[in-house]
Amino acid sequence: MKVTKSVKYNYTLTEEILEEDIDGFISDAREGDYSWDYKYGSIGLRITKQYFKILQGKFDNNELEECMQCYHKLILFLLNSSAGNDKANFGYEDLLARISNNFDEFINNYFTCLVKTCSLEELSNRIAEYASKLHEYGFESDKNVLFEKLSREQLKELEQKLLNKTGGMTKKEEDKHGILYFLIDIAKKQKDKDKYMQLISKFDGILDSEIECLVEEYE
């Protein structure tokens, strides 16, 4: 996306296809084009907001497959960047909060697209990737969409597929930790204490210090 300024900022897609434009933006960001963005007119932040504005229009128009692909790339990139786990450093203390004071809306759209366009196998793969990048972030709408859009049997199968991805988890495998935390949050939201305790027990010998905190959190 190109940004020009006359009286106001104007945004023009560099590529004809939105997904390809987002790919180019992410690639440029990782090359350092938007490092310490706030010092240089917050162009990276402005572009990101514009992407979400375009995606909202496509979502409202029910272009869900394209939205799913774009949301997946953009949101996962931003989660990594905001947590300092990507080469792109925009320099904001909380990048997601600077993009929107209700980022949960984007997560709601993203998960709605996932559920409506993906098989359970692909859904589990994409959610696993998403959960592994949440780090300190937590959202309500991701789980709410799963509860609302999936049948009880589908949700149970999805949970099992996600749990299978944590097999053989070690202390260093933070990606698997993220998936397990996501499952723990589901159990907590379901108010299923037995499932909750079974899940946190999988941290035994791996993240022992977390187990007591998680038990207290439920109670």
GIGI-V854579 format. One record per backbone hydrogen bond with DSSP energy under -0.5 kcal/mol. CO is the residue of the C=O (numbers start at 1). NH is the residue of the N-H. E is the energy in kcal/mol with one decimal. If there is no record, write none. Layout:
# GIGI-V854579
CO | NH | E
CO | NH | E
This chain:
# GIGI-V854579
2 | 12 | -2.2
4 | 10 | -2.8
8 | 6 | -2.0
10 | 4 | -2.0
12 | 2 | -3.2
17 | 21 | -1.9
18 | 22 | -2.6
19 | 23 | -2.2
20 | 24 | -2.1
21 | 25 | -2.2
22 | 26 | -2.7
23 | 27 | -2.4
24 | 28 | -2.6
25 | 29 | -2.6
26 | 30 | -2.2
27 | 31 | -0.8
28 | 31 | -0.6
28 | 33 | -2.3
29 | 32 | -1.5
32 | 35 | -1.4
34 | 37 | -0.9
36 | 39 | -1.9
37 | 40 | -1.9
37 | 42 | -2.1
38 | 41 | -0.6
40 | 43 | -0.6
42 | 46 | -2.3
43 | 47 | -2.5
44 | 48 | -2.2
45 | 49 | -2.3
46 | 50 | -1.9
47 | 51 | -2.3
48 | 52 | -2.0
49 | 53 | -1.8
50 | 54 | -2.5
51 | 55 | -2.7
52 | 56 | -2.0
53 | 57 | -1.6
54 | 58 | -2.0
55 | 59 | -2.8
56 | 60 | -2.7
57 | 61 | -1.2
58 | 63 | -2.8
59 | 62 | -1.9
62 | 64 | -1.5
63 | 67 | -2.0
64 | 68 | -2.8
65 | 69 | -1.9
66 | 70 | -2.2
67 | 71 | -3.5
68 | 72 | -2.3
69 | 73 | -1.8
70 | 74 | -2.7
71 | 75 | -2.9
72 | 76 | -1.6
73 | 77 | -1.9
74 | 78 | -2.3
75 | 79 | -2.5
76 | 80 | -2.0
77 | 81 | -2.7
78 | 82 | -2.9
79 | 83 | -1.4
80 | 85 | -3.1
81 | 84 | -1.3
87 | 89 | -0.5
88 | 90 | -0.5
89 | 36 | -1.8
90 | 37 | -1.5
90 | 38 | -0.8
94 | 98 | -1.6
95 | 99 | -1.6
96 | 100 | -2.1
100 | 103 | -0.6
102 | 105 | -1.9
103 | 106 | -0.9
103 | 107 | -1.6
104 | 108 | -2.4
105 | 109 | -2.0
106 | 110 | -2.7
107 | 111 | -2.7
108 | 112 | -2.2
109 | 113 | -2.4
110 | 114 | -2.3
111 | 115 | -2.7
112 | 116 | -1.9
113 | 117 | -1.4
114 | 117 | -0.5
114 | 118 | -2.2
119 | 123 | -3.0
120 | 124 | -2.4
121 | 125 | -1.9
122 | 126 | -2.6
123 | 127 | -2.6
124 | 128 | -2.2
125 | 129 | -1.9
126 | 130 | -2.4
127 | 131 | -3.5
128 | 132 | -1.9
130 | 133 | -1.6
131 | 134 | -1.0
134 | 137 | -2.8
140 | 144 | -2.1
141 | 145 | -2.5
142 | 146 | -1.4
143 | 147 | -2.4
144 | 148 | -2.3
145 | 149 | -2.8
146 | 150 | -1.7
151 | 155 | -2.7
152 | 156 | -2.1
153 | 157 | -2.2
154 | 158 | -2.5
155 | 159 | -2.7
156 | 160 | -1.9
157 | 161 | -2.2
158 | 162 | -2.4
159 | 163 | -2.6
160 | 164 | -2.4
161 | 165 | -0.8
162 | 165 | -0.7
163 | 166 | -1.8
164 | 167 | -1.2
166 | 169 | -1.4
170 | 173 | -0.9
172 | 174 | -2.0
173 | 177 | -1.7
174 | 178 | -2.2
175 | 179 | -1.5
176 | 180 | -2.3
177 | 181 | -2.6
178 | 182 | -1.9
179 | 183 | -2.0
180 | 184 | -2.5
181 | 185 | -2.4
182 | 186 | -1.7
183 | 187 | -2.3
184 | 188 | -2.3
185 | 189 | -2.4
186 | 190 | -2.0
187 | 191 | -0.5
187 | 192 | -2.4
188 | 191 | -1.0
191 | 193 | -0.9
192 | 196 | -2.5
193 | 197 | -2.8
194 | 198 | -2.2
195 | 199 | -2.3
196 | 200 | -2.4
197 | 201 | -1.5
199 | 202 | -1.4
200 | 203 | -1.8
201 | 204 | -1.6
203 | 206 | -2.6
203 | 207 | -2.6
207 | 210 | -1.5
207 | 211 | -0.9
208 | 211 | -0.6
208 | 212 | -0.8
209 | 213 | -0.8
210 | 214 | -2.6
211 | 215 | -2.2
212 | 216 | -2.4
213 | 217 | -2.2
214 | 218 | -1.7
215 | 219 | -1.9
